[in-house]
Amino acid sequence: MNEFKKHVVDIQNEAFALLAKVKTEADLNEIEIRFLGRKSEFNALLKSLKDLSPEERQTVGPLVNVVKQEMIKAFEEAQQKMKLDSIDWEKERLDVTAPGVKLPEGHLHILTQVQREIEDIFTSMGFDIAQGPEIETEFYNFDALNVPEHHPARDMQDTFWIKSKEGQERLLLRTHTSAAQVRYMQTHTPPFRLMVPGRVFRNEATDTTHEHTFSQFEVLMVSEDANVGNLKYVAQEFFSRFFKTEVKIRLRPSYFPFTEPSFEFDISCMSCGGETGCSACRNNGWLELGGAGMVNQNVFVNAGYERNRYQGLAWGLGIERLATMKYNIPDVRLFHSGDTRFLSQF
């Protein structure tokens, strides 16, 4: 038994002695095959373990396994050292004084930039920013906003309806950010100032001025004494800051189910200042922008407020519409085209 152990240790010592002198990868491979290969003397010793008695195997077996693992580790370390020694470190040297290569940087999408600019202006005027779900119920999108049951806006040409299970309330992709008005009012008590930005969806054909998916923002102010003068002042202040020039506001009578009275509002042309008229404003000095008005009392009732207790003003606009005016963009479809030639300009 002692001779068997001695033989195992002698093989290990011989292998380690040769590894200490090895110079080439070919010599290393040859030594590894000699000591750990299938026909090696050490492998023969391993096979002979079966001829020993159980007591002898219990004594010798652990030694043989330890020696085998040590030799495997020694060969791996020798191979790693040989690879490191073969590297031309002079060629691998890093010149820390060499100028770096600047990586291309991305930036926020133009619509995100414009939306954040709008949010900054309103928050500076004391408005809260709120969000609403893009998949909305028929109640919040239409019923709560006093839109009649058979109003054309509910038809398929305007609304993306989502298939619902029988007996469940109908769902849709919201057609305006106004859908968030009643949701907010149900959990807040006036007075408050609110701005709701987000994507909306309309089932309509696309062209240079229309998209089926676009962004809007809704402005809502509610208090006991809100009035049209407040609406006009806030709108004038916003547009003057956004376009960075003095802007005048003009209100024209109109109709929307969720406001009474309702207005279409225009802003003075930024090209001619609204004084002389130009091609941008078709020579009338004004640019049409969107709808506004005093919140219909039926909307307040649907939100759980007492009728005639509060007054509110609301108006909303398309973010793409403002971006096209500010940056003179000819086609709204460019915003969602993914064309980096367009997007990299902003």
QUIKAHU-V761681 format. One record per pair of residues at least 12 apart in sequence whose ideal C-beta (glycine too) atoms are under 7 Angstrom apart, sorted by the first residue. I is the first residue (numbers start at 1). J is the second residue. D is the distance in whole Angstrom. If there is no record, write none. Layout:
I J D
I J D
This chain:
1 56 6
1 59 7
1 60 7
4 60 6
5 60 6
5 63 6
7 45 7
8 45 6
8 63 6
8 64 6
8 67 6
11 35 7
11 41 6
11 42 5
12 67 5
12 70 7
12 71 6
15 31 7
15 35 4
15 71 6
16 74 6
18 31 5
19 31 7
19 74 6
19 78 5
22 78 6
25 82 6
28 78 6
28 79 6
28 82 6
32 75 5
35 71 6
36 71 6
36 72 7
45 64 7
46 64 6
49 61 6
49 64 7
109 343 7
110 323 6
110 335 7
110 343 7
110 346 4
111 215 6
111 319 6
111 320 7
111 323 7
111 335 6
113 346 6
114 319 6
114 322 6
114 323 5
115 197 5
115 215 7
115 319 6
117 242 7
118 197 7
118 217 6
118 242 7
118 319 7
119 195 7
119 197 7
121 238 6
121 241 5
121 242 6
122 195 4
125 234 7
125 237 7
126 193 6
127 193 4
127 194 6
127 195 5
128 192 7
128 193 7
128 194 5
129 195 6
130 180 6
130 184 5
130 194 6
130 196 5
131 196 7
131 198 6
132 177 7
132 179 6
132 180 3
132 183 6
132 196 6
132 198 7
134 173 6
134 174 6
134 198 7
134 199 6
135 162 7
135 171 6
135 173 6
136 172 6
136 174 4
136 179 5
137 169 5
137 171 6
138 169 6
138 170 4
138 172 7
139 169 7
140 179 5
140 182 6
140 183 6
141 172 6
141 174 5
141 175 6
141 179 5
142 154 6
144 182 4
144 299 7
144 302 4
145 178 6
145 181 7
145 257 7
145 258 4
145 299 6
146 257 5
146 258 5
146 296 5
146 298 4
146 299 6
147 257 5
148 257 7
151 257 7
153 175 7
156 203 6
157 203 6
157 204 7
158 175 6
158 202 6
158 203 6
158 204 7
159 172 5
159 175 6
159 203 6
160 172 6
160 173 4
160 201 5
160 203 5
173 201 4
174 200 6
174 201 7
175 200 6
175 201 7
175 202 6
176 200 5
176 216 6
176 316 7
177 196 5
177 197 7
177 198 5
177 200 6
177 216 5
177 217 6
177 218 4
177 316 6
178 218 5
178 258 6
178 316 6
180 196 4
180 218 7
181 218 7
181 220 6
181 299 7
181 314 7
182 299 7
182 302 6
182 303 5
185 303 4
185 305 7
186 303 5
186 304 6
190 222 4
190 223 5
190 310 5
191 222 6
191 223 4
192 222 6
193 221 5
194 220 4
195 217 6
195 218 7
195 219 6
196 217 6
196 218 4
197 215 7
197 217 4
198 215 7
198 216 7
199 213 6
199 215 6
200 214 6
200 216 5
201 213 6
206 333 6
208 330 7
208 331 5
208 332 7
209 332 6
211 332 5
211 333 6
211 336 7
214 318 6
214 320 5
215 318 7
215 319 4
215 320 6
216 316 6
216 317 7
216 318 5
216 319 7
217 316 6
217 317 6
217 319 6
218 314 7
218 316 4
219 314 6
219 315 5
219 316 7
220 312 6
220 314 5
221 312 6
221 313 5
222 310 5
222 312 4
223 310 7
223 311 7
224 310 6
224 311 7
225 311 6
226 311 4
226 312 6
226 313 5
227 311 7
228 294 7
230 313 6
231 292 6
231 313 4
231 315 7
232 249 5
232 251 7
235 249 5
235 265 6
235 315 7
236 248 7
236 249 5
239 267 5
242 322 7
243 270 6
243 326 6
245 270 6
247 267 5
247 268 6
248 267 7
248 268 4
248 274 6
249 265 6
249 267 6
250 265 7
250 266 5
250 286 6
251 263 4
251 265 5
252 264 5
254 291 6
256 291 5
256 293 6
258 295 7
258 296 5
258 299 5
259 293 3
259 294 6
259 295 6
259 296 6
259 314 6
260 293 7
260 294 6
260 296 5
261 293 6
261 294 6
262 291 7
262 293 4
263 292 5
263 293 5
264 288 7
264 291 6
265 289 6
265 290 7
265 292 5
265 315 7
266 286 4
266 287 6
266 288 5
266 289 6
267 287 5
267 289 6
268 285 6
268 286 6
269 281 4
269 285 5
269 286 6
269 287 6
272 285 7
274 286 6
289 317 6
290 315 7
290 316 6
290 317 5
291 315 7
292 314 7
292 315 3
293 314 7
294 311 6
294 312 7
294 313 6
295 312 3
295 313 7
295 314 5
320 332 5
320 335 6
